Amino acid sequence: MGRLSESTGAAWEHLRRVPVWLAPALLTLAVTVTGLGSAQLWRDELATWSAASRSPADLARLAGTIDAATGPYYLLMHGWTALVGDSTIALRVPAVLAMTVAAGLLAVLGARLVDRRTGLFAGLLFAVLPGTSRYGQEARPYALATMLAVLATLLLVAALRRPGWARWAGYAAAVAALGLIHLIALTLLAAHGLVVLLAWWRGPATAGVASRDQDGAARDRRVWRWVVSVVPVALLVAPLLLKARAQRSRQLNWVHLVRLDDLTALPGGVAQSSVVGGLLVGVAALGAARLGRRAVLPVSAVLLPVLLLFAAGEVVPLWVPRYLVFVVPFACLLAGAAVAAVSVPAGLAVVVLAGLLGLPDQAALRRTHEWPRSAPVDYAGAARVIGDGQRPGDAVVYSPRQSWLFLDLGIEYHLDDPPRDVLVTEDEVRRGDLWAAECPQPAQCLAGTTRVWLVVSGRHAEPLSAVTGPKGEALRADFTVAQVWPRPGLTVALLTSRPGR
């Protein structure tokens, strides 16, 4: 037994020579690149593709109409796709890289706040979470926001420990980037402000950010620089916030006011697994109890953004679990502190257990990014049907058009030469919108067309009956269904003109 203990100690001493960020970063990279292109782009990613393929001027027009809050991310993705293309994998690589960096930074943060072992286990736990894979494999801004949240917090700790304008400038830049990428992530400033206030009032030790060799009295006098650092961030982000607020009724018309059970479901939502989310909360609570005052920063970085968004969600519809993904690393830091209290083999066993418990969800999210997982939308399958049977002169009609399913974008993404969208009078790019405008008199726009591919949401044995309004009346009057192809989440039908039309 003594030899085993000595062997374990020697192994740990050897590991101490390896950078603490390396193993979490490599594990996160390995996990997130596994099956990166397996799930096809889902509706939100199709919006990213549509926006990223536009010119900067068109993106500015889009931001003036809808999705201003995501505008800076779209501009970033515009530059990225111009360099590497717009394949499914290419669109998702920035998220992979962001989550990889986030895991490494989390390990460094844990090592600085607590100790090396805490940082290592925090990063490893973060790597195996299904939520890390889910948002690390999505062409949306949440992985970047997660990375920037950890980076800003790490820079705050550095600035509080060794005050200097260069460090505060770096912190301000990170916070500004965080706000531009994800406005709701700025709720993290409440946690930062609390720590700064405690460091000024009671000293860095009370705030849990003191270093062993720090002269607290001299440095606390300079903590006010946090306010100076945040002011330009507020000035930069304020116009974007005001514009996003004006678009809220259209942007978030699918969100409801928050309920108490939404709060209890949050761990499973951000971890993308109820079992793993529950495990993370339980272990994080143990870590918080172990850390004492050193838990002030990570605990507040988890609780304050959640409570602020929950309070706001009781008044306006803002509560969406994925908006809070950026708090997950801080929960992992707390959990890492608990795991670090046991032996290295036992700690690794906890990481493995978390990974094994999340395997069913890991497999499911690589099949589809839709929620629930049992309701995928097979845009690629529908596009193959149309591509295989398409003839020159064919047209396509989508129902519904004004839908968050983005049926038209899904087909257009998977087809190099889609049929003519016969009812479109002004496409989404010219409108500065995510949806195209359709002909107010469908019968006239359909005149002269002999074959129409109809794409409708949902499964329908009689797809023509699912089309409502004048569009449905025009199609039923002049066309008949030749063949129907049901696909998960939608239905494709080939319509041919009625004899004698």
C-alpha positions as CSV (number, residue, x, y, z in Angstrom):
1,M,0.0,0.0,0.0
2,G,2.9,2.3,0.8
3,R,4.5,1.7,-2.5
4,L,1.3,2.4,-4.3
5,S,1.0,5.7,-2.5
6,E,4.6,6.6,-3.3
7,S,4.0,5.6,-7.0
8,T,0.9,7.8,-7.1
9,G,2.8,10.7,-5.6
10,A,5.6,10.3,-8.0
11,A,3.2,10.3,-10.9
12,W,1.5,13.4,-9.7
13,E,4.9,15.2,-9.3
14,H,5.7,14.2,-12.9
15,L,2.4,15.6,-14.0
16,R,3.1,18.9,-12.3
17,R,5.8,19.6,-14.9
18,V,3.2,19.5,-17.6
19,P,1.3,22.8,-18.2
20,V,-2.0,22.6,-16.3
21,W,-4.0,23.7,-19.3
22,L,-2.7,21.1,-21.7
23,A,-4.7,18.0,-20.7
24,P,-8.1,19.8,-20.5
25,A,-7.5,21.6,-23.8
26,L,-6.5,18.4,-25.6
27,L,-9.4,16.4,-24.2
28,T,-11.9,19.1,-25.1
29,L,-10.5,19.3,-28.6
30,A,-10.6,15.5,-29.0
31,V,-14.2,15.3,-27.7
32,T,-15.6,18.2,-29.7
33,V,-14.0,17.2,-33.0
34,T,-15.5,13.7,-32.7
35,G,-18.5,13.6,-34.9
36,L,-18.2,17.3,-35.7
37,G,-20.1,17.0,-39.0
38,S,-22.4,14.2,-38.0
39,A,-25.5,16.3,-37.1
40,Q,-26.6,18.5,-40.0
41,L,-27.0,22.3,-39.5
42,W,-30.1,23.1,-37.5
43,R,-32.3,26.1,-37.8
44,D,-30.1,28.6,-35.8
45,E,-27.0,27.5,-37.6
46,L,-28.8,28.0,-40.9
47,A,-29.4,31.6,-39.8
48,T,-25.6,31.9,-39.1
49,W,-24.9,30.6,-42.6
50,S,-27.3,32.9,-44.2
51,A,-25.9,35.9,-42.4
52,A,-22.3,35.0,-42.8
53,S,-22.7,34.7,-46.6
54,R,-23.7,38.3,-46.9
55,S,-21.6,41.3,-47.4
56,P,-20.7,43.7,-44.5
57,A,-23.2,46.2,-45.9
58,D,-25.9,43.6,-46.1
59,L,-25.1,42.5,-42.5
60,A,-25.5,46.0,-41.3
61,R,-28.9,46.1,-43.0
62,L,-29.8,42.8,-41.3
63,A,-28.8,44.1,-37.9
64,G,-31.1,47.1,-38.4
65,T,-34.1,44.7,-38.9
66,I,-33.4,41.7,-36.7
67,D,-30.7,39.9,-34.8
68,A,-28.6,42.9,-34.0
69,A,-27.4,41.2,-30.8
70,T,-25.7,38.5,-32.9
71,G,-24.5,41.0,-35.6
72,P,-20.8,41.1,-34.4
73,Y,-20.7,37.3,-34.4
74,Y,-22.1,37.2,-37.9
75,L,-19.5,39.7,-39.1
76,L,-16.8,37.5,-37.5
77,M,-18.2,34.4,-39.3
78,H,-18.4,36.3,-42.6
79,G,-14.6,36.8,-42.4
80,W,-14.1,33.2,-41.3
81,T,-16.2,31.6,-44.1
82,A,-14.4,33.9,-46.7
83,L,-11.2,32.1,-45.7
84,V,-12.2,28.5,-45.1
85,G,-15.6,28.1,-46.7
86,D,-19.1,27.3,-45.4
87,S,-19.1,23.5,-45.0
88,T,-20.8,22.2,-41.9
89,I,-17.4,21.4,-40.3
90,A,-15.9,24.8,-41.4
91,L,-18.8,26.7,-39.8
92,R,-18.4,24.8,-36.5
93,V,-14.6,24.9,-36.2
94,P,-14.6,28.4,-34.4
95,A,-16.8,26.9,-31.7
96,V,-14.5,23.9,-31.3
97,L,-11.5,26.2,-30.9
98,A,-13.3,28.5,-28.5
99,M,-14.3,25.6,-26.2
100,T,-10.8,24.2,-26.4
101,V,-9.3,27.5,-25.3
102,A,-12.0,27.9,-22.6
103,A,-11.0,24.5,-21.1
104,G,-7.4,25.5,-21.0
105,L,-8.1,28.9,-19.5
106,L,-10.4,27.4,-16.9
107,A,-7.6,25.1,-15.8
108,V,-5.3,28.1,-15.4
109,L,-8.0,30.0,-13.5
110,G,-8.6,27.1,-11.1
111,A,-4.8,26.9,-10.5
112,R,-4.6,30.6,-9.8
113,L,-7.6,30.8,-7.5
114,V,-7.1,27.5,-5.6
115,D,-4.4,25.1,-6.7
116,R,-3.1,23.2,-9.7
117,R,-5.1,20.0,-9.0
118,T,-8.3,22.0,-8.8
119,G,-7.6,23.6,-12.2
120,L,-6.8,20.3,-13.8
121,F,-10.0,18.6,-12.6
122,A,-12.1,21.6,-13.4
123,G,-10.9,21.6,-17.0
124,L,-11.3,17.8,-17.4
125,L,-14.8,17.9,-16.0
126,F,-15.7,20.7,-18.4
127,A,-14.3,18.7,-21.3
128,V,-16.5,15.7,-20.8
129,L,-19.8,17.6,-20.3
130,P,-22.3,16.9,-23.1
131,G,-23.0,20.7,-23.1
132,T,-19.4,21.4,-24.0
133,S,-19.7,19.2,-27.1
134,R,-23.2,20.6,-27.9
135,Y,-22.1,24.2,-28.0
136,G,-18.6,23.4,-29.1
137,Q,-20.2,21.8,-32.2
138,E,-22.5,24.6,-33.1
139,A,-22.1,27.6,-35.4
140,R,-23.4,30.0,-32.8
141,P,-21.8,32.5,-30.4
142,Y,-22.2,30.5,-27.2
143,A,-18.8,28.8,-27.2
144,L,-17.0,32.1,-27.9
145,A,-19.0,33.7,-25.1
146,T,-17.9,30.9,-22.8
147,M,-14.3,31.4,-23.7
148,L,-14.4,35.1,-23.2
149,A,-16.2,34.8,-19.9
150,V,-13.4,32.7,-18.5
151,L,-10.7,34.9,-20.1
152,A,-12.2,38.1,-18.7
153,T,-12.4,36.5,-15.2
154,L,-8.8,35.3,-15.4
155,L,-7.7,38.8,-16.4
156,L,-9.7,40.3,-13.6
157,V,-7.9,38.1,-11.1
158,A,-4.5,39.1,-12.6
159,A,-5.4,42.8,-12.5
160,L,-6.6,42.6,-8.8
161,R,-3.4,40.8,-7.8
162,R,-0.9,42.9,-9.7
163,P,-2.7,46.2,-10.6
164,G,-1.5,48.0,-13.7
165,W,-3.1,49.8,-16.5
166,A,-2.0,47.2,-19.1
167,R,-3.8,44.4,-17.2
168,W,-6.9,46.5,-16.7
169,A,-6.8,47.4,-20.4
170,G,-6.6,43.7,-21.3
171,Y,-9.6,43.0,-19.0
172,A,-11.6,45.8,-20.6
173,A,-10.9,44.4,-24.0
174,A,-12.0,40.9,-23.0
175,V,-15.3,42.3,-21.4
176,A,-16.0,44.4,-24.5
177,A,-15.6,41.4,-26.8
178,L,-17.8,39.3,-24.4
179,G,-20.6,41.9,-24.7
180,L,-20.3,42.2,-28.4
181,I,-20.5,38.4,-28.8
182,H,-23.2,37.8,-26.3
183,L,-25.0,40.6,-24.5
184,I,-26.6,38.5,-21.8
185,A,-23.1,37.3,-20.8
186,L,-22.4,40.8,-19.5
187,T,-24.4,39.8,-16.4
188,L,-21.1,38.2,-15.4
189,L,-20.0,41.8,-14.5
190,A,-22.3,41.6,-11.5
191,A,-20.0,38.8,-10.1
192,H,-16.9,40.8,-11.1
193,G,-18.2,43.9,-9.4
194,L,-19.0,42.0,-6.2
195,V,-15.5,40.6,-6.0
196,V,-14.0,44.1,-6.8
197,L,-16.2,45.6,-4.1
198,L,-15.1,43.0,-1.5
199,A,-11.5,43.4,-2.5
200,W,-11.7,47.2,-1.9
201,W,-13.8,47.0,1.3
202,R,-12.3,44.0,3.1
203,G,-9.2,43.2,1.0
204,P,-8.3,40.7,-1.7
205,A,-8.1,37.8,0.8
206,T,-11.8,38.3,1.7
207,A,-12.7,38.3,-2.0
208,G,-10.7,35.1,-2.5
209,V,-8.3,36.6,-5.0
210,A,-5.3,37.4,-2.9
211,S,-1.9,36.0,-3.8
212,R,0.5,34.8,-1.1
213,D,3.0,37.6,-1.6
214,Q,0.5,40.4,-2.1
215,D,0.6,43.7,-0.2
216,G,-3.2,44.1,0.0
217,A,-3.3,47.6,1.4
218,A,-1.3,49.2,-1.3
219,R,-3.1,47.4,-4.1
220,D,-6.6,47.7,-2.9
221,R,-6.3,51.5,-3.4
222,R,-6.1,50.8,-7.1
223,V,-9.1,48.6,-7.4
224,W,-11.2,51.5,-8.5
225,R,-9.7,51.1,-11.9
226,W,-12.3,48.4,-12.5
227,V,-14.9,51.1,-12.9
228,V,-12.7,53.0,-15.3
229,S,-12.2,49.8,-17.3
230,V,-16.0,49.1,-17.5
231,V,-17.1,52.6,-18.6
232,P,-15.7,52.3,-22.2
233,V,-17.3,48.8,-22.4
234,A,-20.6,50.3,-21.5
235,L,-20.3,53.1,-24.1
236,L,-19.3,50.5,-26.8
237,V,-22.0,48.0,-26.1
238,A,-24.9,50.4,-25.2
239,P,-26.0,51.1,-28.8
240,L,-26.1,47.4,-29.5
241,L,-28.1,46.8,-26.4
242,L,-30.6,49.5,-27.3
243,K,-31.0,48.1,-30.8
244,A,-31.5,44.6,-29.5
245,R,-34.0,45.7,-27.0
246,A,-36.0,47.4,-29.8
247,Q,-36.0,44.1,-31.7
248,R,-36.9,41.9,-28.7
249,S,-40.6,41.4,-29.6
250,R,-39.7,40.0,-33.0
251,Q,-36.4,38.3,-32.0
252,L,-37.8,36.4,-29.0
253,N,-41.5,36.0,-29.9
254,W,-41.1,32.3,-29.2
255,V,-39.9,32.7,-25.6
256,H,-42.3,32.7,-22.6
257,L,-42.1,34.4,-19.2
258,V,-40.0,32.3,-16.8
259,R,-41.5,29.8,-14.3
260,L,-39.9,28.3,-11.2
261,D,-39.5,24.9,-12.9
262,D,-37.4,26.6,-15.6
263,L,-34.9,27.4,-12.9
264,T,-34.8,23.8,-11.6
265,A,-34.3,22.5,-15.2
266,L,-31.4,24.8,-15.9
267,P,-28.6,22.5,-14.9
268,G,-29.8,19.8,-17.3
269,G,-30.3,22.5,-20.0
270,V,-26.8,24.0,-19.9
271,A,-25.1,20.6,-19.4
272,Q,-27.3,19.0,-22.1
273,S,-28.0,16.1,-19.7
274,S,-30.2,16.1,-16.6
275,V,-28.1,13.4,-14.9
276,V,-24.8,15.1,-15.6
277,G,-26.2,18.5,-14.7
278,G,-27.4,17.2,-11.4
279,L,-24.1,15.6,-10.7
280,L,-22.3,18.8,-11.5
281,V,-24.5,20.9,-9.2
282,G,-24.0,18.4,-6.3
283,V,-20.2,18.2,-6.6
284,A,-20.0,22.0,-7.2
285,A,-21.8,22.6,-3.9
286,L,-19.3,20.4,-2.1
287,G,-16.5,22.4,-3.7
288,A,-18.0,25.7,-2.6
289,A,-18.2,24.4,1.0
290,R,-14.5,23.3,0.8
291,L,-13.2,26.6,-0.6
292,G,-14.8,28.9,1.8
293,R,-14.1,32.6,0.9
294,R,-12.1,31.4,-2.1
295,A,-15.4,30.4,-3.6
296,V,-16.7,33.9,-3.7
297,L,-15.7,34.5,-7.4
298,P,-16.9,31.2,-8.9
299,V,-20.1,31.0,-6.9
300,S,-21.1,34.5,-7.8
301,A,-20.1,33.9,-11.4
302,V,-22.6,31.1,-11.5
303,L,-25.4,32.4,-9.3
304,L,-25.6,36.1,-10.1
305,P,-26.0,35.8,-14.0
306,V,-28.6,33.1,-13.4
307,L,-30.6,35.1,-10.8
308,L,-30.4,38.3,-12.9
309,L,-31.7,36.6,-16.0
310,F,-34.4,34.8,-14.0
311,A,-35.6,38.1,-12.5
312,A,-35.6,39.7,-15.9
313,G,-37.4,36.7,-17.3
314,E,-40.3,37.3,-15.0
315,V,-41.0,40.6,-16.6
316,V,-39.9,40.1,-20.2
317,P,-39.4,36.9,-22.2
318,L,-35.6,36.4,-22.0
319,W,-35.1,33.0,-20.3
320,V,-33.4,30.6,-22.6
321,P,-31.1,28.0,-20.9
322,R,-28.4,28.2,-23.6
323,Y,-28.0,31.9,-23.0
324,L,-26.4,30.9,-19.7
325,V,-23.8,28.4,-21.0
326,F,-21.0,30.8,-20.1
327,V,-21.6,30.1,-16.3
328,V,-20.8,26.4,-16.7
329,P,-17.0,26.7,-16.4
330,F,-17.3,28.3,-13.0
331,A,-19.5,25.5,-11.8
332,C,-16.8,23.1,-13.1
333,L,-14.2,25.1,-11.1
334,L,-16.2,24.5,-7.9
335,A,-16.7,20.9,-8.8
336,G,-12.9,20.6,-9.5
337,A,-12.2,21.9,-6.0
338,A,-14.3,19.1,-4.5
339,V,-12.7,16.4,-6.7
340,A,-9.2,17.8,-5.9
341,A,-9.8,16.9,-2.2
342,V,-9.5,13.2,-3.0
343,S,-6.7,11.2,-4.4
344,V,-5.8,11.6,-8.1
345,P,-7.1,8.1,-9.1
346,A,-10.4,8.8,-7.3
347,G,-10.6,12.2,-8.9
348,L,-10.1,10.8,-12.3
349,A,-12.8,8.2,-11.6
350,V,-15.2,11.1,-11.0
351,V,-14.3,12.6,-14.3
352,V,-14.8,9.2,-16.0
353,L,-18.1,8.7,-14.3
354,A,-19.3,12.1,-15.5
355,G,-18.2,11.2,-19.0
356,L,-19.9,7.8,-18.9
357,L,-23.2,9.2,-17.6
358,G,-23.2,11.7,-20.5
359,L,-22.5,9.2,-23.2
360,P,-26.2,8.7,-24.3
361,D,-26.6,12.5,-24.6
362,Q,-23.3,12.8,-26.4
363,A,-24.5,10.3,-29.0
364,A,-27.9,11.9,-29.3
365,L,-26.5,15.4,-29.9
366,R,-24.3,14.1,-32.7
367,R,-27.5,12.8,-34.5
368,T,-29.3,16.1,-34.3
369,H,-29.0,19.5,-32.7
370,E,-32.8,20.0,-32.6
371,W,-34.6,19.9,-29.3
372,P,-36.2,17.5,-28.3
373,R,-33.7,15.1,-29.9
374,S,-36.7,13.0,-30.9
375,A,-37.8,15.7,-33.3
376,P,-35.1,16.1,-35.9
377,V,-35.6,18.1,-39.2
378,D,-34.0,16.4,-42.2
379,Y,-33.2,19.3,-44.5
380,A,-30.5,17.3,-46.2
381,G,-32.8,14.4,-46.9
382,A,-35.4,16.7,-48.4
383,A,-32.8,18.4,-50.5
384,R,-31.6,15.0,-51.9
385,V,-35.2,14.2,-52.9
386,I,-35.5,17.4,-54.8
387,G,-32.0,17.2,-56.3
388,D,-32.6,13.7,-57.6
389,G,-35.9,14.5,-59.2
390,Q,-35.4,18.1,-60.3
391,R,-35.9,19.1,-64.0
392,P,-35.2,22.4,-65.8
393,G,-38.0,24.9,-65.2
394,D,-39.1,23.4,-61.8
395,A,-40.2,25.7,-59.0
396,V,-40.2,25.3,-55.3
397,V,-42.7,26.5,-52.7
398,Y,-42.2,26.5,-48.9
399,S,-44.9,26.4,-46.2
400,P,-44.8,28.1,-43.8
401,R,-42.4,30.8,-45.1
402,Q,-42.2,33.0,-42.0
403,S,-41.0,30.2,-39.7
404,W,-38.0,29.7,-37.4
405,L,-37.5,26.4,-39.2
406,F,-36.0,28.2,-42.2
407,L,-37.2,25.6,-44.7
408,D,-35.9,27.6,-47.6
409,L,-32.4,28.1,-46.1
410,G,-32.2,24.4,-45.2
411,I,-32.9,23.4,-48.8
412,E,-30.7,26.1,-50.4
413,Y,-27.8,25.2,-48.1
414,H,-27.8,21.5,-49.3
415,L,-28.5,22.2,-53.0
416,D,-26.0,23.9,-55.3
417,D,-28.7,24.7,-57.9
418,P,-32.1,24.7,-56.1
419,P,-35.4,25.1,-58.1
420,R,-36.6,28.6,-58.7
421,D,-38.3,30.0,-55.6
422,V,-41.3,31.0,-57.6
423,L,-43.2,33.0,-55.0
424,V,-40.4,35.2,-53.8
425,T,-40.7,38.9,-54.7
426,E,-37.7,40.1,-52.6
427,D,-35.2,37.8,-51.1
428,E,-34.0,37.9,-47.5
429,V,-30.7,39.7,-48.4
430,R,-32.4,42.6,-50.2
431,R,-35.0,42.9,-47.4
432,G,-32.3,42.9,-44.7
433,D,-34.1,40.1,-43.0
434,L,-33.9,36.4,-42.3
435,W,-37.0,35.7,-44.4
436,A,-37.9,36.5,-48.0
437,A,-41.1,38.4,-49.0
438,E,-43.6,36.4,-51.0
439,C,-46.0,37.3,-53.8
440,P,-49.3,38.7,-52.5
441,Q,-51.2,37.0,-55.3
442,P,-49.8,33.5,-55.5
443,A,-52.0,32.4,-58.4
444,Q,-50.4,35.0,-60.7
445,C,-46.9,34.1,-59.7
446,L,-47.5,30.4,-60.3
447,A,-48.9,31.0,-63.8
448,G,-46.9,29.1,-66.4
449,T,-45.3,26.7,-63.9
450,T,-46.0,23.0,-64.6
451,R,-44.0,21.3,-61.8
452,V,-43.7,22.5,-58.2
453,W,-41.7,21.0,-55.3
454,L,-43.7,21.7,-52.2
455,V,-41.8,21.6,-48.8
456,V,-44.0,21.8,-45.7
457,S,-43.1,21.5,-42.1
458,G,-44.3,18.3,-40.3
459,R,-45.4,15.0,-41.6
460,H,-48.5,15.1,-43.8
461,A,-50.1,12.4,-45.9
462,E,-51.8,15.2,-47.9
463,P,-49.3,18.0,-47.9
464,L,-51.5,20.3,-50.0
465,S,-54.1,20.5,-47.3
466,A,-51.4,21.8,-44.9
467,V,-50.8,24.9,-46.9
468,T,-53.0,27.8,-45.7
469,G,-54.2,31.1,-47.1
470,P,-54.1,32.3,-50.7
471,K,-51.0,30.2,-51.3
472,G,-52.7,27.0,-50.4
473,E,-55.8,28.0,-52.5
474,A,-53.7,28.7,-55.6
475,L,-51.8,25.4,-55.3
476,R,-55.0,23.3,-54.7
477,A,-56.7,25.0,-57.6
478,D,-54.0,24.5,-60.2
479,F,-51.9,21.5,-59.1
480,T,-52.3,17.9,-58.0
481,V,-49.9,15.8,-55.9
482,A,-47.9,13.4,-58.0
483,Q,-45.7,12.0,-55.2
484,V,-45.0,12.5,-51.5
485,W,-41.7,11.9,-49.6
486,P,-42.1,12.1,-45.8
487,R,-38.8,13.0,-44.1
488,P,-38.2,13.6,-40.4
489,G,-39.6,17.0,-39.4
490,L,-41.0,17.9,-42.9
491,T,-42.6,16.6,-46.0
492,V,-41.7,17.0,-49.7
493,A,-44.2,16.7,-52.4
494,L,-44.0,17.0,-56.2
495,L,-47.0,18.9,-57.6
496,T,-47.9,18.8,-61.3
497,S,-50.3,21.1,-63.1
498,R,-53.8,19.9,-63.6
499,P,-54.8,18.8,-67.1
500,G,-56.3,21.6,-69.1
501,R,-54.9,24.3,-66.9
